[in-house]
Amino acid sequence: MNIARSGTASTLELVGESKLTEVLGELSPSRLEASGVCIKDGSAIVVFDNLAQLARVELPLRPGTRSATLVGLPGPGIGFE
């Protein structure tokens, strides 16, 4: 992912993509409803509508490597959507 800065706004350029189920491998539930992504410290943090977990994906994505983990959130998970 390349980020070009222009004044106060940033523009993202898509240079590649992967399915989260492939990146997470055996950790992946059968159905994922990703609702948001935040880039922080070289990782993409993915928020889901249907899980009380976050996915942390190390960037850049490298084919054939498993560079993602699921992180549980504190609390009972009620109302996480």
Stockholm file with secondary structure:
# STOCKHOLM 1.0

chainA/1-81         MNIARSGTASTLELVGESKLTEVLGELSPSRLEASGVCIKDGSAIVVFDNLAQLARVELPLRPGTRSATLVGLPGPGIGFE
#=GR chainA/1-81 SS CEEEEETTEEEEECCCCCCHHHHHGGGCCSCCCEEEEEEETTEEEEEESSCSEEEEEESSCCTTCCCEEEEECSSCCTTCC
#=GC SS_cons        CEEEEETTEEEEECCCCCCHHHHHGGGCCSCCCEEEEEEETTEEEEEESSCSEEEEEESSCCTTCCCEEEEECSSCCTTCC
//
